[in-house]
Amino acid sequence: MKGIEYIETERTIMRKLTTEYAIDFYTLNLDEEVLKFTGDKPFENLQSAVDFLANYDQYQKYGVGRLAVIDKATLKFIGWCGLKYSQDKNEYDIGFRFYRNYWNRGFATETAKECLDLGFSKLQIEKIVGRAMKENIGSIKVLEKIGMTFKENFDFDGQQGVIYEL
């Protein structure tokens, strides 16, 4: 995010995505359970993860972006979280994805809350949305815990989805 090299929470450090996280992105997206409710496909190979990160332009174009989440206790990559701007929808959304062994431990809530605070207070964003498949109870709980409220249902790549906003 513009001028932001890293963000610290109680248990994490969040940093801009770079190609140094390619192996982490690649392995995170290999887990079928992690991708189950995302609509995303695994990277074909490590090089496609490198290419994705090398061409990630959210920071330069919009001043926001997904961030690598590093566990302070182990200094390991545990997932990502952050804002994304969609030009076609003219909106900012909050997103997060973590390795399964970090689910249900509050990391998504902790980091998403920090990203929302940054978006509203420092970047002066007026509205942020969160999208999830209706079946993705875990992500919906996170959206609710960070203060978002249900707005509407939508078609999520042929699945029932929900949109929350703040």
C-alpha positions in Angstrom: 0.0 0.0 0.0 1.3 3.5 -0.8 4.2 4.2 1.5 3.5 1.2 3.7 6.3 -1.3 3.8 4.8 -3.4 6.6 2.0 -3.5 9.1 2.3 -5.0 12.5 -0.5 -6.6 14.6 -0.2 -8.3 17.9 0.9 -11.6 16.4 1.8 -10.8 12.8 3.8 -8.7 10.4 2.2 -8.0 7.1 4.4 -7.1 4.1 3.9 -6.3 0.5 3.9 -9.3 -1.8 7.1 -10.0 -3.7 8.5 -13.0 -5.6 10.3 -14.1 -2.4 6.8 -15.5 -1.4 6.4 -17.6 -4.6 6.9 -20.9 -2.9 4.5 -20.0 -0.1 1.8 -18.9 -2.6 2.4 -22.0 -4.7 2.0 -24.4 -1.7 -0.9 -22.5 -0.1 -2.8 -22.8 -3.4 -2.1 -26.5 -3.7 -4.4 -27.3 -0.7 -7.8 -28.2 -2.0 -9.4 -27.2 1.3 -7.9 -23.8 1.2 -9.1 -23.2 -2.4 -12.5 -24.9 -1.9 -14.5 -21.7 -1.5 -12.4 -19.3 -3.6 -13.2 -20.1 -7.2 -9.4 -20.1 -7.8 -7.3 -22.9 -9.3 -3.9 -24.0 -8.0 -0.9 -22.5 -9.8 0.3 -24.8 -12.6 3.9 -24.7 -11.2 6.2 -22.6 -9.1 7.0 -20.4 -12.1 3.4 -19.4 -12.5 3.4 -18.2 -8.8 6.6 -16.3 -9.5 5.0 -14.7 -12.6 1.8 -13.8 -10.7 3.7 -12.1 -7.9 6.1 -10.3 -10.3 3.2 -8.8 -12.2 1.1 -8.0 -9.1 0.3 -4.3 -9.7 -2.3 -3.4 -7.1 0.1 -1.3 -5.0 1.3 0.8 -7.9 -2.1 1.2 -9.6 -4.4 1.7 -6.6 -2.3 2.1 -3.5 -3.7 -1.1 -1.9 -3.0 -4.8 -2.2 -2.9 -8.1 -0.6 -0.1 -8.6 2.0 2.0 -11.5 3.0 1.2 -12.4 6.7 4.2 -13.5 8.7 3.8 -15.1 12.2 5.9 -13.1 14.6 6.6 -16.2 16.7 8.1 -18.3 13.9 8.8 -15.7 11.2 7.0 -18.0 8.8 4.6 -17.1 6.0 1.1 -18.2 7.2 -1.1 -16.7 4.5 -2.2 -13.4 3.1 -4.7 -10.7 3.8 -5.4 -7.2 2.5 -7.5 -4.9 0.4 -7.9 -5.1 -3.4 -9.4 -2.6 -5.8 -11.6 -3.9 -8.6 -11.8 -1.2 -11.3 -14.7 -3.0 -13.1 -16.8 -2.8 -9.9 -15.3 0.4 -8.6 -14.9 -1.0 -5.2 -12.4 -2.2 -2.6 -12.7 -5.6 -1.0 -11.1 -7.3 1.9 -9.7 -10.8 1.3 -7.6 -13.4 3.3 -6.3 -16.9 2.8 -4.3 -18.9 5.4 -2.7 -22.3 5.6 -5.2 -24.7 7.2 -3.2 -25.1 10.4 -3.8 -21.4 11.1 -7.5 -21.6 10.7 -9.7 -20.9 13.8 -6.9 -19.2 15.6 -8.0 -15.6 15.0 -5.3 -14.7 12.4 -7.8 -13.8 9.7 -9.8 -11.6 12.0 -6.7 -9.9 13.5 -5.1 -9.1 10.1 -8.4 -8.2 8.3 -9.4 -5.8 11.1 -6.0 -4.1 10.8 -6.4 -3.8 7.0 -9.9 -2.3 7.4 -8.6 0.2 9.9 -5.8 1.2 7.5 -8.2 1.5 4.6 -10.6 3.7 6.4 -8.3 5.8 8.5 -5.1 6.2 6.5 -6.4 5.7 2.9 -9.7 7.4 3.4 -11.7 4.6 1.6 -15.4 5.2 2.2 -16.7 1.6 1.7 -15.1 -1.9 1.7 -16.9 -5.1 0.8 -16.2 -8.7 1.6 -17.4 -11.6 -0.6 -17.7 -15.2 0.3 -19.5 -18.4 -0.9 -22.5 -18.9 1.3 -21.1 -22.3 2.4 -17.9 -20.7 3.6 -19.1 -20.2 7.2 -15.5 -19.5 8.5 -15.0 -16.5 6.2 -18.5 -15.2 6.9 -17.8 -15.3 10.6 -14.6 -13.3 10.1 -16.5 -10.7 8.0 -19.0 -10.4 10.8 -16.3 -10.2 13.5 -14.6 -7.3 11.8 -17.9 -5.4 11.8 -19.2 -6.0 8.3 -22.9 -6.5 7.7 -24.7 -8.6 5.1 -25.7 -6.6 2.1 -26.9 -9.1 -0.6 -26.6 -12.5 -2.2 -24.8 -12.8 -5.5 -23.7 -15.5 -8.1 -20.2 -16.6 -7.1 -19.0 -18.5 -10.2 -22.2 -20.5 -10.3 -22.3 -20.9 -6.5 -24.4 -18.9 -4.0 -22.4 -16.1 -2.6 -22.9 -13.3 -0.1 -21.6 -9.7 0.0 -20.9 -8.0 3.3 -19.9 -4.3 3.6 -18.7 -1.7 6.0 
